[in-house]
Amino acid sequence: MNDRVRDAFRDQARACAGLGSPLTAALCRSLPDRLKAVGGPLAARVLDWPGDPSSSADSVPLRLCGALHALVLTGAAPDLAQAYAAAEVPNPLLEDMLHVHRAAILGWLDSPPQTNEVARSAALIGAARFLRGLAPLPLRLRELGASAGLNLNFDLYHLLDGAEGVVLTPDWQGDLPQGILEVASRRGVDLNPLDPDRDGLRLRAYCWADQTARRQRLDAALDLARRDPPRVDRGDAGDWLTDQLARPAPGVLTMVFHTIAAQYFPPATRAMCQAALARAGAAATPEAPLAHVEMEADGGEGAALRLTLWDGQRRHWALGRADFHGRWIRWQPQQM
């Protein structure tokens, strides 16, 4: 086992514990030794991972945890399902699952985790309402790293109210922006777009098994998206955004956004996105404004919320901070 793999599982266990999933944290602590005990092609694939196994790159621990959760969700491993329900997976059972289901698990390791953390939409609602006070136009939504496009529907979700549908209940600290949002169009891009219907299992498998409220939000968002799927194009974010921003869009506020996605873009893609925003921003007017909303890690607690608005001038705000899974939001907008 190389040290980077063990470190990746240890770091992921710490992150899962901090994000409220003790079951996934325990799995991440146990899996390296269980794999070593089982041996075989699955152990070799994981423990000798040739790339960067960490959460900022290949996310190997979450690939493996997603594979195990898929066994539970599909009914392929009833004993594991019982252990998950009890929130405790004995080592012998875990080793048995790794051996018996090694072929299925190996298949899951081929692709990186893809999630649509719906609770992040709370921050997007706040940012869009804040923008509404600056540029009261219908929104032209454009998301980078959109996965299944669930967060493209943020205007259809309920923030701190509502009894049905997708209800978001973060611990909101600070003044809550108000206003009714109007969306003219919504569209996103992803290297591997997921279909809300066809790929529902994949999305649910990467939702940690002991987080019931999170899973219920995801299921509600999937139900909504199945009725009216957001358009998510397959492609590189840099090329796509360059095309989307090639011409001004009068009569709408173009809101480009991404949530915990930019860190996974190659440097060339990030540079292309920045260049496309700068060019389009220079051409923006009050009749065709452009906004860039970011929810991304910066080394501080949770994610930084940032907004840049071009409407004939360039203005920038630090909006506050948000938990990576949207459990809390500290809303403190300050113009920079």
Buried (B, 14 or more C-beta within 10 A) or exposed (E): BEEBBBEBBBBBBEBBBEBBBBBBBBBBBBBBBBBBBBEEEBBEBBBEBEEEBBBEBBBBBBBBBBBBBBBBBEEBBEBBBEBBEEEEBEEEBBBBBBBBBBEBBBEBBEEBBBBBBBBBBBBBBBBBBBBBEBBEBBBBBBBBBBBBBBBBBBBBBBBEEEEEEBBBBBEBEEEBBEEEBBBBBBBBBBBEBBBBEEBBEBBBBBBBBBBEEBBBBBBBBBEBBEEEBBEBBEBBBBBBBBEBBEEBBEEBBBBBBBBBBBBBBEEEBBEBBBBBBEEBBEBBEEBBBBBBBBBBEEEEEBBBBBBBBBBEEEEEBBBBBBBBBBBBBBBBBEEE
